[in-house]
């Protein structure tokens, strides 16, 4: 089976693992072998750079040192610790999985791939990472770093988003995987992609497997790979946001627990129609959705923010409460809070910019 790949697999594994043992970074989760710490770190590292993850990981483990403390915590508290790390679905999935593990696994994160995959909130990538690193099971991890390394190593020129290329990459990852040291091998592949085989200006002269790399041998620039389909231009949304005041308190709402920002707290906001002003859009929103009558009194700030799939411009207005009472039912979650209490609630990055502006204005008044 192994001799059907046109590189020397034994040599590749050996060179990669030797390099990893001498060059790997000293990261806090690598000092641990416990499945809980490995699980938390692998979830945090998805689509997020190591440099950004480290302080979040240390704080998270300090506050939630085991599955029981994480499961027992309120989701708001978990999201607050996660605030600023992005992709908040990860935090909600960790919390959901922790509760399942306490109930069905006696509070111990499994190290078997099939067991991990059966837990709500844990997918193939996380299951493979934890099972290989904590359980020494032979499951290959395929993330952006691994895709880049394999695409260049084997000069795979098909777009990496299409099914046939994805399958080819997965097969190659499984075939190359070390049977003796799967955890170290998976970490070595990700480390190689992060430190050497970078998206731009790869450091080929420092690469331990450069002599086996087809892209280095055949292409004028290995960074031409991997090939990605051109993204459609991200749509742009103009959104009006209300800082609604009543007797020194601000009205905030909580998002439903689904979607990218599910469970986070928010200021009321609405997309602005082509023929309406942001002030009118806000008054209409507050009245129709929250049964609150208010007047948009003063422009506060304009904030531009981008997500992976769209861009938005927020036009933020101070609004003055006049009358009405917001509904209290199972589908509504809102509070009136003092400005200094905003720091206790988890807000996404765009709203944190609004809060910062509010704080700056208070300092200078």
N, C-alpha and C positions, 0 to 999 in steps of 0.2 A: 504493500500500500504506500509506504513512505517513499519508495523509489520512483513513484509516478510524478513527483514534483521535481522540476528541473533546477533545484538547488540542493545542496547537501544539508539536509535537515539537522543531522547530528551536529555538524559544524556550526550551523546558524544558532541552534540552541546554546551551544557551548560558548560561542563568542558573546552572545547577548547576555547570558547569565553572568559570565565573568565581568563584563562591563558593568552590569547592574550592581554586583557586589562591591565594586570599587568606587562607583560614581553616584550611587543613589543618594538622594537628599535625606537629611535627617528630619523626618516629619513626625509630628506627635502621634499620629495613629499607627505609625510603623514601629513604635515602641511597645505596642500592645498586640496581643494575639487573641484577645477575647472577641467573640463574634459580635457583641453589642457595639463596641467601639469601631470595629471594621465596618459594620452595617451603617452606622451614623456617618462615618467619613465618606464611604462610597456614595451614599445618597447626596451628600453635600457637594461632592466633586463632579456630579453630573452637570455638564454645561457651565461649569464655574471653575475659574483658575485657582490653582493651589494657594497662591499668594493671598487671595481674597478669603479662601475657606479657613485658613489656619486660625485666625482669632475667633471666628464664629464657632469652630469645632471646640476649641478650648473652653469657651464660655458655655456652650451647650452641654458638654460633658461635666462641667463643674455644677451646673444647675440641675441637670438630669443625668446623674451618674450611672443609672441602670434602667432597665425596662420598666420596673415598677414606678419609679419617680416620673418617667415620661408618660406612662399610661394614666397615672393619677392626676397629672396636670390638666388644667383647663386649656382648651385649644387656643384661646386668646393668649395665654402665657407662652405657649410654644411658638405661635406666630410672632409674638413680640421679640423673642430671642432671635428668630429667623429674619426679622425686619431688615431690609437692605440687601439680603442675599439673593432675592428674586426667586422666580419659579416656585411660588408658594404651595403649589400642589404637593411638592416634595414634603413639606412640613406637615401638611394634613395627612398624607399617606403614612408618614412615620408615626404620627399619633394614633391613627387607626390601626396600624400594624402592631404597635406596642400593646394596645388593649387586647387585640386578638392573641398575642403571644402570652400575655399574663393569663388569659382565660383558658387557652388550649395547649400551651407549651410550658406551663409552670414557670413562666417568667424568664426562660432562657431562649435566646435567639438561636434557632437551629443552624447547623452547619451542613446539612444535606440539601442538595439542590432542589429535589422534588418537594421536600418539606417547605423550604423557603418560598418556592413558587406557589404553594397552596395558600400562602398568607395574603389576605387582602392588602393591597398597597405595595407589594413587592413584585417587581417584574423580572424579566429574563436577565437583564444586565446586572441588577443588584444581586439576584440569586447566584449568578455565575461568579461574581466577584467575591461574595462572602463565602460561598462553598469552596472556592479554590484557595483563598487566602487563609480562612479560618479552619476549613475542613480538609484541605489538601485533595479536593475532588478535581477531576480532570474536566473542567468546563472553561472554554475560552471566553474571555471578555472582549467585546467588540465595541469600542467607543470611537470618538472622532480621531484620537491619537492613533489608535490601532488601524483604523481605516486608512489614514494617511501613510503610515509605514508600509502596510501591505500593498497599497496602490502603487507605491514607488518601487518597492522590492520586486514586484512581479510585473511592473509596467502595465497596470490595468487602466485602460483608457475609456471605459464606459462610464457614464455618469453614475456616481455612487448612490443616487437616490432611487434608481430604478431597480425593480425586483431581481432581475437576473444578476446584476452586479452585486447587490446585497448578499445574495445567496452564495455567489462565488467567494466573496470576502469572508463570509462565515465559515465556509468549508475550508478555506486556506488557514484561517485562524485555528480551527479545531485540529487540522493536520499538523501544524507547526508546534502546537502546544506541548510543552514538556510533560511527560507522564510522571516523572519523578518529583519535579518542583513546579507544579502548576501555578501556585500562588505567586512565587517569585517571578515566574515567567510572565504572567499577566501584568504584574506591576512593572516588570522590565520593559515590556512592549509599550505600556502607557508612558513610562518615564522616557523612553527613547523618543517617542513622538513629542513629548513636552519640552525636552531639553535639546535634542539634536535634529530630529526630522520635523522641524517646525514648519508652519504653513508658508512663511516667506523666509528666504535666505537660509535654507537648511545648512547645518554645519557638517557637510559631508566629510570633510577631512578629519573630523573627530568621531565619525560613526564607526562602531565596532564591526558592522556588517556591510560596509561600503563596497567591498570586493564582490559581494553577492547581489548587489542592487542593480537591477536592469535599467531603472530610470537614470541612475548615475552614469551607467555605461553607454546608454543609447540616446539620451536626450540632452539638448544644450542646457536645459535648466530643469532639474527634478521637481521644482515647485510648480511646474505646469500640471502636475498631478497632486491630488486626485481631481478629476473633472467633475464639476458640479453643474447641474442645470441652472440656467439663469433664473433668478427669482423674479417674479412679477413685482413691479414697483409697489411698494407698500402704500395702501390707502392712507389718506390724511383726514382726520376728524377735528372739527372745531367744537369744543365743548365749553359750555358755561358752567361755572361752579359757584355755589352759594356758601358764603360764611354767614349763616343765619344767627342773629343775635337776639337774645331776650334776657333783659336784666342781668347782663354780665356773663351769660352762659351761651355756648355755641351748640348748635344742633348737629349731631353726627349720626350716621347710619352704618349698619353692618351688612356686608354683602352676604348673599346666600353662599353656602359651603360647596360651591362648584365653580368651574372656570378658573382662569389663571390667577385671579386675585380673590378667590373664594375665601370667606371667613375674615377678610381684612376689613378694617373700619374705613369710612369714607366721609367726605363732605358731599351733600346732594349735588348731582351734576347731570347735565343733559346735552345731547347733541343739538347744535343750533341749526334751525331750518334756514333755507336759503333766503326766505323773505321776512325773517324775524330778527329782532335784536336779542342779544344775550340776556338783557334785563327782562324782556317779555318772556323768553324761554324759561327763565328761572321762576318767575312768578307763576307761570302755568304749571311747571313741574311741582312746585311746592303745594299748590292748591289741589291739583288732580291726584298726585301720588300720596301726599302726606296730610291733606286737609288743613294746610297751614296757609294763612293769608299773610303776605309779606311784601315789602317794597325793596327793590334793589337800589341802594342809596349811593354807593361809592365804589369805583373800580379799585381793586387792590393790587393785582399783579397779573402779568401774562407769563405762562410757563409752557415751554416746549418740551415734549418728552417722547421717547420712541420705545416701542416694544418690538419684539422680533417680527411681528406680523402687521403692525400698523404704527403710524405716527399720530400724535395729537398735539393740538395747541389748546391750553386751558386758559380761559378768560375768567378770572376770579373776581367776584363782587361781594362786598359787604351787603348784607340784606337785613332789614329790620322787621322783626315779627310784629304783626298787627293783631291777629286773632286766629282762632281755630285750635284743634287738638289732634295730634297725630294718632292714628289708630293703634290699638294694642291687641294684636292677635298673633297666631302662630307664624304668620308670614312677614311679620314686621319686627325689626330689631333696631332700636334707636335710643339715643340718650341726649339729654342736655348736660353739658359739662363745662366747667370753668376752663379758660385757656390754659392754665397751668396743669390741668389734669390730662391734656391731650397726650402728654408723654407716656402715659400709662397704657395707651391703646396701640395695637399694631396697625400702622399705616404703610401703604406702598410708597415707592420713591417719589412719585409726582406729588402726592399729598404731603410728604415730609418737607418738600420745597415750600409748599404753602405755609406749613406750620413754622418753618424757619423765617419766612417773611413776616408772619404775625409776631413772632418773638422779637425780631429786629425792630419792628415798628413800636412794640411796647417799650423796648430799651431806650428808644430815641424820643419817647413822648413823656 
